[in-house]
Amino acid sequence: MTISKLKTRKRKFVLGKGYTHFAVNKETNLILSGWDYKGYDKEDLKLDKEYYFFNDLADWFDDFDKKTVKIITRAAVEKLGIVIEDSKYWVK
């Protein structure tokens, strides 16, 4: 097969695509990060936020304070009027 016959597929990057849970700053409502926890037990996620969420955030942000962050589902983010796919709603 020649190179000219090869089809390249470009994937469009969509911010937050597939994420089920988000860390949102309580004051600014900006998203710090998101995770895809499809298939995980909801109770486990609620009971061990330290393991599933806060450890990651502490690794990624030098000045992380878990008191300033809420962990919420995709539906809850959308209820707040936050447009997940819009970069202006994410911490830079």
Secondary structure, DSSP 8 states (H G I E B T S, - for coil): --GGG---------TTTT--EEEEETTT--EEEEE--TTS-HHHHHHTHIIIIIHHHHHH-TT--GGGEEEEEHHHHHHTT--TT-GGGB--
